[in-house]
Amino acid sequence: MAKGFIIAVTTVLILIVMLLYVQNFAAKQDSDLSKIAQILAAEKVTHAWSDIRDDINRAFALLITKEDNSVSFLDQLPSEGIESFLHHYGLFIKNYYESPDLDVKFLSPEGADMDLGTLPPVITIMPQNIQYYYPTWAKRRLFITCPIENASAIVQVFLTVNVSNAYINCKPVNPSASTDCEKFTPNRQCTGSTDYRLYFNLTIADYRGGFYQLKQNCFDIGGSGSGSVDNIDVKNVTGAYFIKVEVGNLPQVLDIDLHNVVAMTNTTLILNTSDFYINYLAQIETTAVNYDTDRVDRA
Amino acid sequence: MKKAFIFTLDALFAVSILAVFFVVYSFEMNVPKETYWLSEMGNTFMTSLDKDGVFYQIFPQSDANAQVMLSSYLDKLPRNVNADLNISIYHGSGDVFTRTRSFHVTRGTLSGTQETHIKRVFSDILNADFGLAELVISYG
């Protein structure tokens, strides 16, 4: 009797342990299932974000790199059809790419919902409020501006223009040419009392290997009216062009007008601090609708 | 002694059923992990095609060449995976999109269960053409 009782109790105990184990196993599996679903949702959001970002970056043809106290803009100018592309792209994403479980939004740098087609071509370095912008998405002209009260923030500018459809048509690249490349000197050289000074380095290279280089010059950019202007004479088989480079006057720091020249520009700003951030053109927000998972980041 | 013996068999039978249930349940619970690996594989495959510019290459190619190219890439998936790749090209004009081309390449037959769906978008900026690539994969 006692032996039978012990066997019965043991069996019941085993049963209880088994039940508890199964319950625990089920809870763990449910938790794993939930985690895997969360991971899949997060991956979907990240892949979607990266997918869209790549397309938009390709359209902008602009790469921005921040390193310590410098920021570089590698830019392809001019451009064609960006505005129309952005408008259509935003619509296409809404109509064909979004799904019931994936939501995509385009946000302004301030975080407001926006139509991609209305994206302004302005990138701002904050808090100095230095702007790198084009008047239109055609990108035929490039400006850099800085409020006069923050003028000391920009210590130096390096501008390299790699011309791909024309060659430099002035001395010393071509000694027989009538125009002298080396004429670019500041209207006002810096003196000891200059309040707003900019150290500017310009290199223009053409597809034939010719180049024009302005050695570092200190420009007084604090005056009124137009700044120091140089027109670098370039030509190709179909005609003569010129690249206008104007330095100053504040709030304008730089104005580059390429006219009909196709070029890759590399503009590096050296600031007096590394304490700055970049307000990109837009942010992309991708959200997995059924999960608390999203990614918001710059375009 | 006899009653206890009968009770024990009864209980042991219940425990056995529970054990079988436990084994079956634990096998069933492996399904999400398979889905996870399938999703990983599909995303890696589609991302590499997108970033390597394979999708973009469709725009200038003839339909026949694009079809051959896509089939050759689909064949690079592991042998135990079946796949169905649909690509549609749309042209945007005004606010309207018109489908101008489409491609469908398959490998094997999808299982109908444990399928993973992955989408990618690509575009031809100058011509306002937009592509949508949709992959469905399952284990064979």
Interface residues (C-beta under 8 A of the other chain):
Chain A: M1 K3 G4 F5 I7 A8 T11 V12 I14 L15 M18 L19 Y21 V22 F25 A26 Q29 D32 L33 I36 A37 I39 L40 E43 H47 A48 S50 D51 I52 D54 D55 R58 A59 E80 G81 I82 S84 F85 H88 Y89 L91 F92 I93 N95 Y96 Y97 S99
Chain B: M1 K2 K3 A4 F5 F7 T8 A11 L12 A14 V15 L18 A19 F21 F22 Y25 S26 M29 P32 K33 T35 Y36 S39 E40 N43 M46 T47 D50 K51 Y90 G92 D95 F97 I118 K119 R120 V121 F122 S123 I125 L126 A128 F130 L132
